[in-house]
Each structure stands twice: as C-alpha cells, then as structure tokens.
C-alpha cells in the first residue's frame, strides 16, 4: 500500500490520478464467471434472510393473535404453509433483486451479479423465470461444479450468467481529475 508521502513524492503536477475502491486482487477476476462455492454461499445468505423474514412475520402474527385473543393457547408451528410462504417470498425477493440490478444481498456480500450473456441486466420477466427455476430446481446450481463455464442449469436454459462484480450499484461516474500540489 502506498503511503501519502510516497504518493506525494511520486506525483507529477498536472497529471491525472485514478482512484479505485476495488482491491488489486479483485480487479483480475472482475467480470469472470463465478464458481459454485461463491454462488452457493450467496444462496445460503439469501435463504437465511428469507427464513428470518418469514419466521419473523409468523412470530409477529402469532404474538398479535396471542395478545388480542381472550384465549391463552400457545401457537403451534405449521411447517408446510410456512415452507410454501418461504418459497413464495424467495421467488419475489430474487425476482426483484435480479431485475433491479442483478444483485441480492447474498450476491452483494459475495461480489456477484446476475446478468444476461451479453452483460445486460435481467428484465422483470427473465428475472421472474430465473428465480422460479432457482426456487423449484435449486439443485440446478450443482451443475456449476462440472460445467467448464461455471454455469448452472438455470444459466444454460435462460442464457444468463453470474459474474464477479464489486462495482457499486450507482451510475458510472468519471472519477478522473487533475490534482496539483502547491509548494
């Protein structure tokens, strides 16, 4: 890492300085197809988030019912409806995340982005279809273990890909500027 005094000594007045928040090691794989492990970790983060949301909503609902009812019976956990609700919330969450920038929370934390093969963002329809396939056939991700291009079944069928991308979701801004040091 360059110290400020090293930078000042090496700086040529009137030259342009380029800043990048992306570490050197990450730059070499920026835009490269992501492998199974990083994609699986991102998926587990998303599943954990949705599980917390669904169980939190169910717990809040049961607490409200318990407080408002005159009966003091303990709520019972019904697994199947909660599981269906979890699948539905996961489908909505991934559809929204992938259509509005290609990143869910898990993808952001792992530095991934879902995109078309041409590098564009998924539209709402394609994102909904990809998330539906991902929810129904989650084992399709395992195909990335043997695929030479790290593609899941969903990627092959819908012509999408998951790439390493640490760039922020902000519009691209030119951060190049000239800096002068007055002595």
KEPAKE-744738 format. One record per residue: residue number from 1; residue in three letters; x, z, y negated of N, C-alpha, C in turn. Coordinates in Angstrom, 3 decimals. Each point is the difference from the previous one (the first is absolute). Layout:
// residues N
+------+------+----------+----------+----------+----------+----------+----------+----------+----------+----------+
| resi | resn |       nx |       nz |       ny |      cax |      caz |      cay |       cx |       cz |       cy |
+------+------+----------+----------+----------+----------+----------+----------+----------+----------+----------+
|  NUM |  ALA |        X |        Z |        Y |        X |        Z |        Y |        X |        Z |        Y |
...
+------+------+----------+----------+----------+----------+----------+----------+----------+----------+----------+
// end
This chain:
// residues 183
+------+------+----------+----------+----------+----------+----------+----------+----------+----------+----------+
| resi | resn |       nx |       nz |       ny |      cax |      caz |      cay |       cx |       cz |       cy |
+------+------+----------+----------+----------+----------+----------+----------+----------+----------+----------+
|    1 |  UNK |    0.843 |    0.000 |    1.170 |   -0.843 |    0.000 |   -1.170 |    0.889 |    0.000 |   -1.234 |
|    2 |  UNK |   -0.380 |   -0.808 |   -0.953 |    0.763 |   -0.126 |   -1.232 |   -0.364 |    1.129 |   -0.956 |
|    3 |  UNK |    1.009 |    0.653 |   -0.554 |   -0.259 |    1.021 |   -1.011 |   -0.191 |   -0.680 |   -1.345 |
|    4 |  UNK |   -0.528 |    0.740 |   -0.960 |   -0.223 |   -0.585 |   -1.305 |    1.325 |   -0.395 |   -0.661 |
|    5 |  UNK |    1.015 |    0.828 |    0.151 |    1.289 |   -0.338 |   -0.624 |    0.605 |   -1.254 |    0.636 |
|    6 |  UNK |   -0.153 |   -0.189 |    1.317 |    0.482 |   -1.226 |    0.647 |   -0.778 |   -1.207 |   -0.520 |
|    7 |  UNK |   -1.320 |    0.164 |   -0.158 |   -0.826 |   -1.078 |   -0.522 |    0.428 |   -0.358 |   -1.428 |
|    8 |  UNK |    0.188 |    1.012 |   -0.839 |    0.387 |   -0.219 |   -1.390 |    1.353 |   -0.710 |   -0.092 |
|    9 |  UNK |    0.944 |    0.392 |    0.865 |    1.320 |   -0.618 |   -0.022 |   -0.041 |   -1.457 |    0.459 |
|   10 |  UNK |   -0.895 |   -0.309 |    0.941 |   -0.073 |   -1.352 |    0.550 |   -0.949 |   -0.911 |   -0.773 |
|   11 |  UNK |   -0.825 |    0.569 |   -0.872 |   -1.010 |   -0.779 |   -0.713 |    0.635 |   -0.892 |   -1.051 |
|   12 |  UNK |   -0.454 |   -1.233 |   -0.042 |    0.451 |   -0.963 |   -1.009 |   -1.105 |   -0.100 |   -1.041 |
|   13 |  UNK |    0.271 |    0.328 |   -1.268 |   -1.044 |   -0.060 |   -1.029 |   -0.630 |   -1.387 |   -0.078 |
|   14 |  UNK |   -1.339 |   -0.030 |   -0.105 |   -0.740 |   -1.248 |   -0.088 |   -0.408 |   -0.563 |    1.348 |
|   15 |  UNK |    0.494 |    0.583 |    1.086 |   -0.381 |   -0.503 |    1.324 |   -1.340 |    0.599 |    0.415 |
|   16 |  UNK |   -0.601 |   -0.592 |    1.015 |   -1.281 |    0.479 |    0.491 |    0.216 |    1.010 |    1.104 |
|   17 |  UNK |   -0.872 |    1.003 |    0.033 |    0.060 |    1.041 |    1.019 |   -1.264 |   -0.098 |    0.838 |
|   18 |  UNK |    0.141 |   -0.047 |    1.302 |   -1.140 |   -0.080 |    0.904 |   -0.136 |    1.336 |    0.725 |
|   19 |  UNK |   -1.183 |    0.583 |   -0.081 |   -0.272 |    1.254 |    0.684 |   -0.935 |   -0.274 |    1.173 |
|   20 |  UNK |    0.234 |    0.669 |    1.103 |   -0.876 |   -0.124 |    1.153 |   -0.163 |    1.374 |    0.628 |
|   21 |  UNK |   -1.258 |    0.376 |    0.238 |   -0.272 |    1.278 |    0.647 |    0.183 |   -0.106 |    1.507 |
|   22 |  UNK |    0.182 |   -1.203 |    0.484 |    0.137 |   -0.238 |    1.433 |    1.435 |    0.261 |    0.443 |
|   23 |  UNK |    0.190 |    0.895 |    0.973 |    1.366 |    0.266 |    0.476 |    0.645 |   -1.240 |    0.608 |
|   24 |  UNK |    1.308 |   -0.051 |   -0.022 |    0.766 |   -1.141 |    0.530 |   -0.411 |   -0.320 |    1.436 |
|   25 |  UNK |   -0.068 |    1.013 |    0.868 |   -0.320 |   -0.249 |    1.415 |   -1.393 |   -0.586 |    0.175 |
|   26 |  UNK |   -0.931 |    0.372 |   -0.873 |   -1.365 |   -0.509 |    0.107 |   -0.093 |   -1.451 |   -0.469 |
|   27 |  UNK |    0.855 |   -0.398 |   -0.932 |   -0.057 |   -1.372 |   -0.522 |    0.271 |   -1.030 |    1.086 |
|   28 |  UNK |    0.848 |    0.348 |    0.953 |    0.362 |   -0.975 |    1.033 |   -1.155 |   -0.310 |    0.951 |
|   29 |  UNK |   -0.970 |    0.916 |    0.129 |   -1.122 |   -0.271 |    0.914 |   -1.320 |   -0.181 |   -0.749 |
|   30 |  UNK |    0.054 |   -0.078 |   -1.316 |   -1.203 |   -0.244 |   -0.793 |   -0.606 |   -1.340 |    0.402 |
|   31 |  UNK |   -1.279 |    0.010 |    0.385 |   -0.688 |   -1.223 |    0.398 |    0.162 |   -0.369 |    1.462 |
|   32 |  UNK |    0.804 |    0.766 |    0.756 |    0.207 |   -0.265 |    1.419 |   -1.175 |    0.581 |    0.789 |
|   33 |  UNK |   -0.357 |   -0.646 |    1.085 |   -1.095 |    0.448 |    0.846 |    0.273 |    1.399 |    0.545 |
|   34 |  UNK |   -0.968 |    0.888 |   -0.145 |    0.155 |    1.386 |    0.437 |   -0.195 |    0.112 |    1.510 |
|   35 |  UNK |    0.726 |    0.892 |    0.610 |   -0.069 |    0.202 |    1.438 |   -1.075 |    0.979 |    0.425 |
|   36 |  UNK |   -0.036 |    0.243 |    1.285 |   -1.044 |    0.840 |    0.589 |    0.047 |    1.426 |   -0.516 |
|   37 |  UNK |    1.179 |    0.604 |   -0.055 |    0.106 |    1.418 |   -0.318 |   -0.529 |    0.319 |   -1.391 |
|   38 |  UNK |    0.439 |   -0.726 |   -1.008 |   -0.467 |    0.278 |   -1.360 |   -1.497 |   -0.276 |   -0.134 |
|   39 |  UNK |   -0.485 |   -1.026 |    0.680 |   -1.431 |   -0.304 |   -0.046 |   -0.819 |    1.068 |    0.714 |
|   40 |  UNK |    0.505 |    0.497 |    1.125 |   -0.703 |    1.051 |    0.742 |   -0.046 |    1.294 |   -0.808 |
|   41 |  UNK |    1.102 |    0.346 |   -0.641 |    0.014 |    1.212 |   -0.827 |   -1.000 |   -0.130 |   -1.149 |
|   42 |  UNK |   -0.031 |   -1.158 |   -0.646 |   -0.966 |   -0.232 |   -1.080 |   -1.434 |    0.126 |    0.521 |
|   43 |  UNK |   -0.249 |   -0.516 |    1.191 |   -1.334 |    0.087 |    0.596 |   -0.375 |    1.446 |    0.276 |
|   44 |  UNK |    0.929 |    0.784 |    0.540 |   -0.289 |    1.411 |    0.279 |   -0.241 |    0.786 |   -1.290 |
|   45 |  UNK |    0.703 |   -0.330 |   -1.061 |   -0.249 |    0.648 |   -1.296 |   -1.417 |   -0.317 |   -0.460 |
|   46 |  UNK |   -0.410 |   -1.263 |    0.120 |   -1.354 |   -0.393 |   -0.399 |   -1.061 |    0.669 |    0.868 |
|   47 |  UNK |    0.247 |    0.082 |    1.286 |   -0.958 |    0.660 |    0.901 |   -0.119 |    1.481 |   -0.363 |
|   48 |  UNK |    1.129 |    0.633 |   -0.298 |   -0.037 |    1.403 |   -0.417 |   -0.789 |    0.194 |   -1.276 |
|   49 |  UNK |    0.190 |   -0.900 |   -0.968 |   -0.739 |    0.082 |   -1.258 |   -1.497 |   -0.131 |    0.245 |
|   50 |  UNK |   -0.393 |   -0.981 |    0.794 |   -1.425 |   -0.217 |    0.273 |   -0.570 |    1.176 |    0.793 |
|   51 |  UNK |    0.763 |    0.547 |    0.943 |   -0.469 |    1.160 |    0.762 |   -0.249 |    1.191 |   -0.920 |
|   52 |  UNK |    0.909 |    0.236 |   -0.940 |   -0.185 |    1.100 |   -0.955 |   -1.240 |   -0.250 |   -0.857 |
|   53 |  UNK |   -0.200 |   -1.233 |   -0.449 |   -1.177 |   -0.324 |   -0.809 |   -1.298 |    0.202 |    0.773 |
|   54 |  UNK |   -0.059 |   -0.505 |    1.219 |   -1.219 |    0.097 |    0.806 |   -0.276 |    1.452 |    0.380 |
|   55 |  UNK |    1.016 |    0.709 |    0.478 |   -0.212 |    1.396 |    0.386 |   -0.305 |    0.866 |   -1.216 |
|   56 |  UNK |    0.618 |   -0.309 |   -1.134 |   -0.308 |    0.734 |   -1.225 |   -1.432 |   -0.229 |   -0.452 |
|   57 |  UNK |   -0.457 |   -1.232 |    0.077 |   -1.378 |   -0.308 |   -0.374 |   -0.974 |    0.671 |    0.961 |
|   58 |  UNK |    0.296 |   -0.038 |    1.290 |   -0.860 |    0.652 |    0.985 |   -0.016 |    1.519 |   -0.232 |
|   59 |  UNK |    1.176 |    0.586 |   -0.237 |    0.065 |    1.440 |   -0.243 |   -0.756 |    0.402 |   -1.252 |
|   60 |  UNK |    0.123 |   -0.812 |   -1.043 |   -0.748 |    0.275 |   -1.226 |   -1.496 |   -0.090 |    0.208 |
|   61 |  UNK |   -0.418 |   -1.014 |    0.747 |   -1.425 |   -0.161 |    0.305 |   -0.519 |    1.188 |    0.813 |
|   62 |  UNK |    0.737 |    0.399 |    1.006 |   -0.425 |    1.134 |    0.828 |    0.002 |    1.296 |   -0.797 |
|   63 |  UNK |    0.961 |    0.177 |   -0.883 |    0.029 |    1.203 |   -0.843 |   -1.208 |    0.025 |   -0.933 |
|   64 |  UNK |   -0.340 |   -1.157 |   -0.569 |   -1.175 |   -0.085 |   -0.864 |   -1.269 |    0.308 |    0.780 |
|   65 |  UNK |   -0.116 |   -0.564 |    1.200 |   -1.173 |    0.285 |    0.854 |   -0.080 |    1.479 |    0.349 |
|   66 |  UNK |    1.122 |    0.592 |    0.284 |    0.047 |    1.412 |    0.385 |   -0.432 |    0.894 |   -1.158 |
|   67 |  UNK |    0.463 |   -0.327 |   -1.211 |   -0.339 |    0.806 |   -1.171 |   -1.462 |   -0.171 |   -0.381 |
|   68 |  UNK |   -0.501 |   -1.222 |    0.073 |   -1.359 |   -0.272 |   -0.443 |   -1.078 |    0.338 |    1.026 |
|   69 |  UNK |    0.365 |    0.118 |    1.245 |   -1.021 |    0.272 |    1.016 |   -0.214 |    1.503 |    0.128 |
|   70 |  UNK |   -1.189 |    0.339 |    0.434 |   -0.302 |    1.411 |    0.233 |    0.480 |    0.454 |    1.365 |
|   71 |  UNK |    0.452 |   -0.942 |    0.814 |    0.454 |    0.328 |    1.353 |    1.509 |    0.147 |   -0.012 |
|   72 |  UNK |    0.493 |    0.891 |    0.791 |    1.440 |    0.251 |    0.042 |    0.600 |   -0.467 |    1.313 |
|   73 |  UNK |   -0.341 |   -1.197 |    0.399 |    0.596 |   -0.554 |    1.214 |    1.291 |   -0.711 |   -0.374 |
|   74 |  UNK |    0.977 |    0.103 |    0.849 |    1.281 |   -0.641 |   -0.253 |   -0.110 |   -1.498 |    0.251 |
|   75 |  UNK |    0.624 |   -0.801 |   -0.830 |   -0.071 |   -1.451 |    0.207 |    0.755 |   -0.398 |    1.264 |
|   76 |  UNK |   -0.506 |   -1.028 |    0.645 |    0.675 |   -0.508 |    1.194 |    0.681 |   -1.329 |   -0.334 |
|   77 |  UNK |    1.151 |   -0.207 |    0.567 |    0.734 |   -1.235 |   -0.232 |   -0.538 |   -1.062 |    0.944 |
|   78 |  UNK |   -0.449 |   -1.098 |   -0.569 |   -0.446 |   -1.126 |    0.813 |    1.044 |   -1.095 |   -0.138 |
|   79 |  UNK |    0.772 |   -0.207 |    1.030 |    1.158 |   -0.884 |   -0.053 |   -0.299 |   -1.473 |   -0.176 |
|   80 |  UNK |   -0.988 |   -0.526 |    0.727 |   -0.228 |   -1.436 |   -0.018 |   -0.434 |   -0.513 |   -1.369 |
|   81 |  UNK |   -0.976 |    0.634 |   -0.663 |   -0.353 |   -0.480 |   -1.347 |    1.161 |    0.112 |   -0.990 |
|   82 |  UNK |    0.803 |    1.060 |    0.115 |    1.161 |    0.116 |   -0.883 |    1.021 |   -1.089 |    0.285 |
|   83 |  UNK |    0.161 |   -0.349 |    1.260 |    0.928 |   -1.069 |    0.366 |   -0.475 |   -1.338 |   -0.565 |
|   84 |  UNK |   -1.286 |   -0.290 |    0.136 |   -0.546 |   -1.236 |   -0.565 |    0.145 |   -0.026 |   -1.520 |
|   85 |  UNK |   -0.255 |    1.137 |   -0.635 |    0.166 |    0.086 |   -1.435 |    1.467 |   -0.222 |   -0.376 |
|   86 |  UNK |    0.910 |    0.549 |    0.792 |    1.428 |   -0.194 |   -0.243 |    0.398 |   -1.461 |    0.097 |
|   87 |  UNK |   -0.499 |   -0.709 |    1.017 |    0.288 |   -1.431 |    0.128 |   -0.537 |   -0.782 |   -1.197 |
|   88 |  UNK |   -1.215 |    0.349 |   -0.426 |   -0.599 |   -0.689 |   -1.142 |    0.791 |    0.256 |   -1.274 |
|   89 |  UNK |    0.375 |    1.251 |   -0.251 |    0.771 |    0.338 |   -1.196 |    1.367 |   -0.683 |    0.045 |
|   90 |  UNK |    0.617 |   -0.049 |    1.183 |    1.295 |   -0.675 |    0.139 |   -0.138 |   -1.484 |   -0.331 |
|   91 |  UNK |   -1.063 |   -0.629 |    0.479 |   -0.231 |   -1.415 |   -0.284 |   -0.165 |   -0.228 |   -1.504 |
|   92 |  UNK |   -0.815 |    0.832 |   -0.657 |   -0.211 |   -0.119 |   -1.450 |    1.317 |    0.244 |   -0.749 |
|   93 |  UNK |    0.729 |    1.031 |    0.413 |    1.247 |    0.374 |   -0.672 |    1.035 |   -1.113 |    0.095 |
|   94 |  UNK |    0.218 |   -0.524 |    1.207 |    0.975 |   -1.078 |    0.148 |   -0.462 |   -1.273 |   -0.706 |
|   95 |  UNK |   -1.278 |   -0.323 |    0.061 |   -0.512 |   -1.182 |   -0.696 |    0.275 |    0.105 |   -1.493 |
|   96 |  UNK |   -0.342 |    1.123 |   -0.573 |    0.227 |    0.199 |   -1.435 |    1.493 |   -0.024 |   -0.323 |
|   97 |  UNK |    0.804 |    0.718 |    0.781 |    1.437 |    0.090 |   -0.273 |    0.683 |   -1.357 |    0.105 |
|   98 |  UNK |   -0.294 |   -0.734 |    1.045 |    0.685 |   -1.273 |    0.225 |   -0.492 |   -1.103 |   -0.925 |
|   99 |  UNK |   -1.240 |    0.100 |   -0.473 |   -0.500 |   -1.042 |   -0.899 |    0.383 |    0.254 |   -1.453 |
|  100 |  UNK |    0.394 |    1.213 |   -0.339 |    0.333 |    0.321 |   -1.396 |    1.493 |    0.135 |   -0.243 |
|  101 |  UNK |    0.818 |   -0.527 |    0.851 |    1.440 |    0.067 |   -0.224 |    0.804 |    0.018 |    1.279 |
|  102 |  UNK |   -0.676 |    0.048 |    1.140 |    0.695 |   -0.086 |    1.274 |    0.612 |    1.300 |    0.492 |
|  103 |  UNK |   -0.356 |    1.127 |   -0.625 |    0.638 |    1.258 |    0.374 |   -1.007 |    1.127 |    0.137 |
|  104 |  UNK |    0.082 |    0.677 |    1.117 |   -0.715 |    1.257 |    0.173 |    0.997 |    1.108 |   -0.333 |
|  105 |  UNK |   -0.428 |    1.244 |    0.068 |    0.919 |    1.099 |   -0.291 |    1.176 |   -0.016 |    0.973 |
|  106 |  UNK |   -0.268 |   -0.223 |    1.268 |    1.080 |   -0.083 |    0.990 |    0.963 |   -1.126 |   -0.301 |
|  107 |  UNK |   -0.531 |   -1.135 |   -0.430 |    0.850 |   -1.139 |   -0.351 |    0.867 |    0.315 |   -1.212 |
|  108 |  UNK |   -0.560 |    0.668 |   -0.988 |    0.775 |    0.358 |   -1.189 |    1.136 |    0.932 |    0.391 |
|  109 |  UNK |   -0.301 |    1.013 |    0.802 |    1.022 |    0.969 |    0.387 |    1.091 |   -0.625 |    0.870 |
|  110 |  UNK |   -0.340 |   -1.013 |    0.778 |    0.983 |   -0.657 |    0.870 |    0.606 |   -1.250 |   -0.656 |
|  111 |  UNK |   -0.445 |   -0.349 |   -1.200 |    0.541 |   -1.166 |   -0.693 |   -0.444 |   -1.306 |    0.619 |
|  112 |  UNK |   -1.275 |   -0.105 |    0.366 |   -0.533 |   -1.195 |    0.659 |   -1.102 |   -0.622 |   -0.838 |
|  113 |  UNK |   -0.231 |   -1.288 |    0.240 |   -1.108 |   -0.705 |   -0.632 |   -0.559 |   -1.009 |    0.978 |
|  114 |  UNK |   -1.323 |   -0.076 |    0.084 |   -0.689 |   -0.982 |    0.832 |   -0.293 |   -1.204 |   -0.881 |
|  115 |  UNK |    0.345 |   -1.188 |    0.493 |   -0.179 |   -1.214 |   -0.792 |   -0.289 |   -1.175 |    0.927 |
|  116 |  UNK |   -0.377 |   -1.124 |   -0.602 |   -0.144 |   -1.218 |    0.788 |    1.395 |   -0.537 |    0.303 |
|  117 |  UNK |    0.090 |   -0.966 |    0.891 |    1.314 |   -0.561 |    0.333 |    0.650 |   -0.691 |   -1.191 |
|  118 |  UNK |   -0.817 |   -0.431 |   -0.949 |    0.554 |   -0.649 |   -1.189 |    0.404 |    1.016 |   -1.071 |
|  119 |  UNK |   -0.197 |    1.296 |    0.267 |    0.426 |    1.040 |   -0.927 |   -1.060 |    0.448 |   -0.978 |
|  120 |  UNK |   -1.215 |   -0.498 |    0.128 |   -1.080 |    0.383 |   -0.909 |   -0.721 |    1.247 |    0.511 |
|  121 |  UNK |   -0.747 |    0.638 |   -0.907 |   -0.826 |    1.139 |    0.398 |   -1.171 |   -0.486 |    0.844 |
|  122 |  UNK |   -0.463 |    0.880 |    0.885 |   -1.170 |   -0.315 |    0.812 |   -1.235 |    0.077 |   -0.889 |
|  123 |  UNK |   -0.904 |   -0.921 |    0.160 |   -1.279 |    0.087 |   -0.694 |   -0.876 |    1.030 |    0.700 |
|  124 |  UNK |   -1.155 |    0.267 |   -0.564 |   -0.899 |    1.002 |    0.570 |   -0.438 |   -0.366 |    1.405 |
|  125 |  UNK |   -0.351 |   -1.256 |    0.232 |   -0.460 |   -0.416 |    1.325 |    1.079 |    0.116 |    1.061 |
|  126 |  UNK |    1.196 |   -0.487 |   -0.310 |    1.108 |    0.069 |    0.951 |    0.416 |    1.447 |    0.243 |
|  127 |  UNK |   -0.001 |    0.805 |   -1.048 |    0.346 |    1.419 |    0.152 |   -1.032 |    0.712 |    0.864 |
|  128 |  UNK |   -1.286 |   -0.319 |   -0.190 |   -1.059 |    0.620 |    0.812 |    0.139 |   -0.395 |    1.464 |
|  129 |  UNK |    0.303 |   -1.257 |    0.248 |    0.163 |   -0.465 |    1.379 |    1.238 |    0.608 |    0.649 |
|  130 |  UNK |    1.100 |    0.067 |   -0.737 |    1.234 |    0.584 |    0.543 |   -0.184 |    1.491 |    0.279 |
|  131 |  UNK |   -0.666 |    0.703 |   -0.900 |   -0.207 |    1.429 |    0.227 |   -0.973 |    0.237 |    1.150 |
|  132 |  UNK |   -0.999 |   -0.864 |    0.152 |   -0.916 |    0.128 |    1.128 |    0.749 |   -0.204 |    1.321 |
|  133 |  UNK |    0.845 |   -1.028 |    0.062 |    0.804 |   -0.214 |    1.208 |    0.957 |    1.159 |    0.250 |
|  134 |  UNK |    0.547 |    0.562 |   -1.056 |    0.936 |    1.116 |    0.147 |   -0.699 |    1.260 |    0.482 |
|  135 |  UNK |   -1.242 |    0.216 |   -0.424 |   -0.753 |    1.175 |    0.435 |   -0.479 |   -0.175 |    1.432 |
|  136 |  UNK |   -0.529 |   -1.176 |    0.320 |   -0.544 |   -0.234 |    1.339 |    1.102 |   -0.138 |    1.041 |
|  137 |  UNK |    1.046 |   -0.729 |   -0.346 |    1.073 |   -0.280 |    0.960 |    1.326 |    0.525 |   -0.554 |
|  138 |  UNK |    0.096 |    1.323 |   -0.081 |    1.198 |    0.634 |   -0.560 |    1.249 |   -0.294 |    0.827 |
|  139 |  UNK |   -0.164 |   -0.232 |    1.284 |    1.153 |   -0.296 |    0.855 |    0.634 |   -1.354 |   -0.319 |
|  140 |  UNK |   -0.665 |   -0.801 |   -0.819 |    0.570 |   -1.276 |   -0.417 |    1.307 |    0.166 |   -0.751 |
|  141 |  UNK |    0.202 |    1.180 |   -0.599 |    1.255 |    0.277 |   -0.690 |    1.174 |    0.027 |    0.970 |
|  142 |  UNK |   -0.253 |    0.356 |    1.242 |    1.075 |    0.085 |    1.000 |    0.653 |   -1.364 |    0.244 |
|  143 |  UNK |   -0.690 |   -1.078 |   -0.329 |    0.582 |   -1.332 |    0.190 |    1.248 |   -0.175 |   -0.869 |
|  144 |  UNK |    0.084 |    0.764 |   -1.084 |    1.174 |   -0.078 |   -0.883 |    1.268 |    0.464 |    0.718 |
|  145 |  UNK |   -0.153 |    0.744 |    1.087 |    1.162 |    0.444 |    0.777 |    0.704 |   -1.163 |    0.686 |
|  146 |  UNK |   -0.757 |   -1.010 |    0.412 |    0.598 |   -1.114 |    0.745 |    0.040 |   -1.302 |   -0.794 |
|  147 |  UNK |   -0.668 |   -0.016 |   -1.144 |   -0.015 |   -1.203 |   -0.824 |    1.330 |   -0.163 |   -0.721 |
|  148 |  UNK |    0.538 |   -1.189 |    0.006 |    1.265 |   -0.262 |   -0.699 |   -0.151 |    0.105 |   -1.512 |
|  149 |  UNK |   -1.213 |   -0.207 |   -0.492 |   -0.249 |    0.054 |   -1.441 |   -0.701 |    1.296 |   -0.411 |
|  150 |  UNK |   -0.026 |    0.995 |    0.891 |   -0.617 |    1.307 |   -0.263 |   -1.477 |   -0.119 |   -0.381 |
|  151 |  UNK |   -0.713 |   -0.898 |    0.636 |   -1.405 |   -0.211 |   -0.319 |   -0.895 |    0.695 |    1.018 |
|  152 |  UNK |   -1.072 |    0.595 |   -0.496 |   -1.011 |    0.579 |    0.872 |   -0.983 |   -1.105 |    0.391 |
|  153 |  UNK |   -0.905 |    0.321 |    0.897 |   -1.028 |   -0.973 |    0.398 |   -0.838 |   -0.381 |   -1.221 |
|  154 |  UNK |   -0.311 |    0.995 |   -0.837 |   -0.780 |   -0.271 |   -1.209 |    0.733 |   -0.981 |   -0.916 |
|  155 |  UNK |    1.313 |    0.159 |   -0.111 |    0.787 |   -0.906 |   -0.838 |   -0.017 |   -1.424 |    0.546 |
|  156 |  UNK |    0.110 |   -0.127 |    1.303 |    0.028 |   -1.330 |    0.613 |   -1.350 |   -0.691 |   -0.161 |
|  157 |  UNK |   -1.076 |    0.727 |    0.285 |   -1.342 |   -0.589 |   -0.057 |   -0.379 |   -0.376 |   -1.434 |
|  158 |  UNK |    0.313 |    0.859 |   -0.963 |   -0.449 |   -0.216 |   -1.382 |    1.068 |   -0.580 |   -0.924 |
|  159 |  UNK |    1.192 |   -0.272 |    0.548 |    1.110 |   -0.559 |   -0.779 |    0.367 |    0.888 |   -1.196 |
|  160 |  UNK |    0.198 |    1.281 |    0.320 |    0.445 |    0.957 |   -1.001 |    1.347 |    0.557 |    0.440 |
|  161 |  UNK |    0.601 |    0.825 |   -0.838 |    1.249 |    0.647 |    0.356 |    0.133 |    1.295 |   -0.784 |
|  162 |  UNK |    0.842 |    0.886 |    0.519 |    0.305 |    1.251 |   -0.679 |    1.488 |   -0.030 |   -0.309 |
|  163 |  UNK |    0.330 |    0.139 |   -1.277 |    1.391 |   -0.107 |   -0.430 |    0.420 |    1.280 |   -0.718 |
|  164 |  UNK |    1.315 |    0.216 |   -0.042 |    0.537 |    1.092 |   -0.797 |   -0.114 |   -0.402 |   -1.466 |
|  165 |  UNK |   -0.581 |    0.863 |   -0.799 |   -0.168 |   -0.296 |   -1.417 |   -0.139 |    1.316 |   -0.761 |
|  166 |  UNK |    1.054 |    0.360 |   -0.723 |   -0.011 |    1.251 |   -0.751 |   -0.364 |   -0.205 |   -1.458 |
|  167 |  UNK |   -0.310 |   -1.213 |   -0.380 |   -0.335 |   -0.269 |   -1.398 |   -1.289 |    0.737 |   -0.349 |
|  168 |  UNK |   -0.099 |    0.498 |   -1.217 |   -1.220 |    0.698 |   -0.388 |   -1.170 |   -0.959 |   -0.101 |
|  169 |  UNK |   -1.201 |    0.544 |   -0.037 |   -1.204 |   -0.821 |   -0.095 |   -0.304 |   -0.424 |   -1.440 |
|  170 |  UNK |    0.946 |    0.188 |   -0.883 |   -0.181 |   -0.380 |   -1.393 |    0.299 |   -1.480 |   -0.187 |
|  171 |  UNK |   -0.508 |   -0.591 |   -1.077 |    0.351 |   -1.395 |   -0.267 |    1.500 |   -0.124 |   -0.231 |
|  172 |  UNK |    0.531 |   -1.156 |    0.332 |    1.435 |   -0.209 |   -0.168 |    0.336 |   -0.052 |   -1.487 |
|  173 |  UNK |    0.992 |    0.785 |   -0.377 |    0.453 |    0.074 |   -1.382 |    1.496 |   -0.262 |   -0.008 |
|  174 |  UNK |    0.446 |   -0.799 |   -0.942 |    1.423 |   -0.276 |   -0.107 |    0.685 |    1.215 |   -0.609 |
|  175 |  UNK |    0.840 |    0.666 |    0.794 |    0.705 |    1.203 |   -0.450 |    1.406 |   -0.329 |   -0.496 |
|  176 |  UNK |    0.263 |   -1.259 |   -0.273 |    1.308 |   -0.408 |   -0.484 |    0.031 |    0.158 |   -1.516 |
|  177 |  UNK |    1.013 |    0.651 |   -0.489 |    0.146 |    0.135 |   -1.435 |    1.478 |    0.150 |   -0.344 |
|  178 |  UNK |    0.294 |   -0.303 |   -1.207 |    1.385 |    0.122 |   -0.463 |    0.186 |    1.389 |   -0.594 |
|  179 |  UNK |    1.149 |    0.593 |    0.276 |    0.279 |    1.334 |   -0.510 |    1.341 |   -0.023 |   -0.713 |
|  180 |  UNK |    0.038 |    0.596 |   -1.144 |    1.244 |    0.051 |   -0.754 |    0.436 |    1.454 |   -0.155 |
|  181 |  UNK |    1.290 |    0.207 |    0.095 |    0.535 |    1.336 |   -0.212 |    0.729 |   -0.013 |   -1.330 |
|  182 |  UNK |   -0.456 |    0.853 |   -0.886 |    0.649 |    0.119 |   -1.310 |    1.120 |    1.028 |    0.088 |
|  183 |  UNK |    1.160 |   -0.398 |   -0.389 |    1.123 |    0.923 |    0.054 |    0.395 |    0.419 |   -1.387 |
+------+------+----------+----------+----------+----------+----------+----------+----------+----------+----------+
// end
